[in-house]
Structure formats: C-alpha cells, structure tokens
Amino acid sequence: MLNIKNRLELFWDDTMIDVSKTTATPKVHEFIRRECVITHDEPWEGDGCIFHNIINDNGLYRIYYTGYTMITSAEMAEQVGVPEVRICYAESYDGLNWIKPKLSIREFNGSKENNIILDSTDNNSFDVFYVYIDENPSCPAEEKYKGIGVDVGIIGLFCFFSSDGINFKNKFLMTNIGYFDTLNVIFWDEKKQKYIGYIRGFHGDIGKNPWSTGTRDIRYMESVDFRNWSDPQLLDFADAEDYALYTNCISRYYRANHVMTGFPSRYVGRKEWTDTYDKLAGHEKRIKRYNYATRLGLAITDCVFMTSRDGLKWKRYDEAILRPGPEEPHNWVYGDCFPTLGMIETPGSYPGTDNEISMYVKSNHWMGIPAKLYRYTMRIDGFVSYHATYKQQILTTKPFIFEGDELYINFSTSAIGYLYIKIKDENCNEINSYEIFGDKIDRKVGFIDGSPAKFKGKPVVMEIKMSDADIYSFVFK
C-alpha cells in the first residue's frame, strides 16, 4: 500500500497508476527556448564552453563550466595542439541576470581580472568539472563544496575541496574505473546514508577506441566515506532500447525529494555521410570536422527525460524533451542539447502567470565564435503528464493512503476540455468533484458531496475522467 502522506506526487512513471484501468497516456512536453543569459566572449572561455552546472547556495545561484577552444580541423590541431582547459564561474540571484565576477585567482595573459577558478596549473589535463554542496551532516566545513573533475591524462575521477565554493584544493583520486568524459554527478543520499554517483561508461564493441566503437552509457556507484567507491554498474532501463547516452544531469527533484530526474543527451552517430548532411545547417564547418575526424561530422545530439525512485531503476522516455530546433547556421551538431545540471524556479514568462522552471542550454558548439548559454523554460512539474485526447479517457490510481484535508492538482485543459475527479474507499464511499477546467499548477479541487478530509489515513483510489486535458501532479494539504 502506497502511503504518500502529504508529499507531492508526479505522473512521470506508473508508480501511482493502475495501468489496467487507465486509458490516458503519458506525454513528454518539450522545453521552450527563451533569451540568451550568458555570452562566453572572454578570450579565456572559447567556443567550447560546456558542461555547465548550477548549485543553489542559500539563494545565490552559482554556475560552473568548462571553457576551452574546440579543435575543428587537422590544420587547427597542428597549430593549437592540446587546448588548455579552464574552469570558470558565474553567479545570479534570480536565474535571469548573470555576472562573471573578477575573482583574482588565476592569471590569464598577465592579469587575474577574470572568472577562472582552476586551470592547467591545477591539472594539465582537465576535461569537465562538477560542483555540489555536501549535505552529509558529518562533512567537515573545509570540504563543504566538492568539485569533481576529470583527468583525461590518466582517465580518472578526482575531487577538489573548498570551504567557499570558489577556492578549490587538495585533489585526490576517487576512482579510475570508468571513462568520465562528461559531467559526472555525485551527491549525498540522505535516505541511503551514502554518497551516490552517476558516471560515464561504455559497453558493447569497445575495442581499442571506445569513443568510436562503444555504446555510451550511464553507471551508478556509491560510497559510505567518499574515498572508497563501489564498481560502477549500468542503470536499469528495463526493456527500453539500448542507445548511446552522453551526459546524465541527474538530481533529486527540488519539489519532491523522493523522485529523481535525469536529462541525458542522446548521442546519435550515423554510419555514413548522406544527402541530408549536404543540406543540413552548418555544412561548411561540418565537412571540415568530418575530414578531421569522421564521427565529429556525422554525430548529432538531442536530449531525453528519465526519472527514478530508487536511483537504479529508471523510466526513460524516448521522445526528445529537447530537440536541436529550427536549423540555424550553428546547430544540429554533436554537442547540441547538453542541458545545464540544475533547475531554477523563475517568474512566469507572461505577467500574472504561474512560476516556471528554468534550465539552460549552450549553443554555438564547434563554430569558432563565442558560445552562448540560453535559458529554456518548462512548466513546474511539467516534464511528463498523463494526457487525454478530445475523446474522454480515464486515469485510475493504485490504492494509496494520504494525509491532509484538501486536494490540489497541477493540470491544463482546452476551453472545451475538462477533468472530473472521484475519490473512493474500500467500502465504495466516494466524493466527486465539480467539473474542472483551466490551467494552473496548484488548483484546489472543489467537491460536490464531501471533503477529502474524511478519507485521510484510509486506503483510497482516485479516478480522473479527462477530455483534451493534461494532469502533471497532485498533493493533499
């Protein structure tokens, strides 16, 4: 029996759903692109600014990212050699306006007037860098901020410590079992009383060069003391199709800590050049990359959504939640649709509307021009809904117990669409809602013949009749 108490429940998987009695179907909702919030036009940043990640530090949003210049041709590789990687920093109080503070930590071209926090003096073969605030109550103050970096020279995952989120030191090797060439995510899991991590792996035909022949995957590992880690194991996607996943962007959902979200970028590596590549955006630069390294010209990426309750078994949706979008000169490339790890709740895009979730995606990859970071928005709880067409359909839950007196729902209908909600117990006692229509993230449901309060603490089933409508989440308060 599910006891949801008064926590928010999402319709992102079938945990709450009696699938045998449900005719409504899950629907993935795509992100909407908004404005550019950061232009990476400083000389130390480069067109390869990538792997952004955000932490909420008591209302100050800190963003960390990897800056370097992309190698796009054999001639450029000969001239530049191995590009120097710099870990950079920016911050915001609202998720809309970002600044790059002058940190005076690392020198670039004779000046420390920059936002670099780490560079080759700390690690001469950086690839990516992820920062989080350690919520383990036993964590020493000097290790409160942990920076997880990759040393591609030895293929290892390293940790740097910081007491302020800016000055990182004391690098040590966490593990060298894996490949790590993406944003590797670590955080403290209060329920498990362990650190858990999600890293890059490969399987299949790995051979001598897994980056060209293997299938990219996501792996789970854990540790009690942060120093000693279990061997990484593949995530369980049940019977889902096996295809390459690049990043993972996994975190606890900020509104429902018992649910995890992931936004892996899907790596699509077609086998040969075809007519479509001749007509696709950015043809000239694509040809140069193809002649330099075949997969850099053929590969493209998008992003999908996945969710989990235990961190190991995942529901993954194959319909993209983020597409490369209408063709510009600078998209439809390998490196599109790499979302920033971290969500920020921001005001609605139109006056008077509900708040939204803002996430961020970089563009201009491989282009030899400043990379840009765009804000994208999503309805709160809105990654996946249960959806009904115009023809009435039904969502029926499994039996559950709740606490609270009133039911609130996150829903959307058309003008003619509707929802009717019935709550009934084991003895066939029931209450029925009025017709519900509109579009709100927290609509209090009115009932004709009673209050949900009379059912609290008792097993109930909720039945929702829907037409031209979506329901995203619910909570009893």
HELIX and SHEET records of a PDB file:
HELIX    1   1 VAL A   19  LYS A   21  5                                   3    
HELIX    2   2 ALA A   74  VAL A   80  1                                   7    
HELIX    3   3 ALA A  141  GLU A  143  5                                   3    
HELIX    4   4 PRO A  210  THR A  213  1                                   4    
HELIX    5   5 ASP A  275  LYS A  279  1                                   5    
HELIX    6   6 HIS A  283  TYR A  292  1                                  10    
HELIX    7   7 THR A  294  LEU A  298  1                                   5    
HELIX    8   8 PRO A  452  PHE A  455  5                                   4    
SHEET    1   A 2 LEU A   2  LYS A   5  0                                        
SHEET    2   A 2 PHE A 400  PHE A 402  1                                        
SHEET    1   B 4 GLU A   9  LEU A  10  0                                        
SHEET    2   B 4 VAL A 460  PHE A 476 -1                                        
SHEET    3   B 4 VAL A 384  ALA A 388 -1                                        
SHEET    4   B 4 THR A  25  VAL A  28 -1                                        
SHEET    1   C 3 GLU A   9  LEU A  10  0                                        
SHEET    2   C 3 VAL A 460  PHE A 476 -1                                        
SHEET    3   C 3 GLN A 393  THR A 396 -1                                        
SHEET    1   D 4 GLU A   9  LEU A  10  0                                        
SHEET    2   D 4 VAL A 460  PHE A 476 -1                                        
SHEET    3   D 4 LEU A 407  ASP A 425 -1                                        
SHEET    4   D 4 GLU A 430  ASN A 432 -1                                        
SHEET    1   E 4 GLU A   9  LEU A  10  0                                        
SHEET    2   E 4 VAL A 460  PHE A 476 -1                                        
SHEET    3   E 4 LEU A 407  ASP A 425 -1                                        
SHEET    4   E 4 ASP A 439  LYS A 444 -1                                        
SHEET    1   F 4 ILE A  32  HIS A  40  0                                        
SHEET    2   F 4 ALA A 371  ARG A 379 -1                                        
SHEET    3   F 4 GLU A 356  SER A 363 -1                                        
SHEET    4   F 4 ILE A 344  THR A 346 -1                                        
SHEET    1   G 4 ILE A  50  ASP A  57  0                                        
SHEET    2   G 4 LEU A  60  GLY A  67 -1                                        
SHEET    3   G 4 ARG A  86  SER A  92 -1                                        
SHEET    4   G 4 ILE A 116  LEU A 118 -1                                        
SHEET    1   H 4 PHE A 126  ILE A 133  0                                        
SHEET    2   H 4 TYR A 145  ASP A 151 -1                                        
SHEET    3   H 4 GLY A 156  SER A 162 -1                                        
SHEET    4   H 4 LYS A 169  THR A 175 -1                                        
SHEET    1   I 4 VAL A 185  ASP A 189  0                                        
SHEET    2   I 4 LYS A 194  HIS A 203 -1                                        
SHEET    3   I 4 THR A 215  SER A 223 -1                                        
SHEET    4   I 4 GLN A 233  LEU A 234 -1                                        
SHEET    1   J 4 SER A 251  TYR A 253  0                                        
SHEET    2   J 4 ALA A 256  GLY A 262 -1                                        
SHEET    3   J 4 MET A 306  SER A 308 -1                                        
SHEET    4   J 4 TRP A 314  ARG A 316 -1                                        
SHEET    1   K 2 SER A 265  GLY A 269  0                                        
SHEET    2   K 2 ALA A 299  CYS A 303 -1                                        
END                                                                             
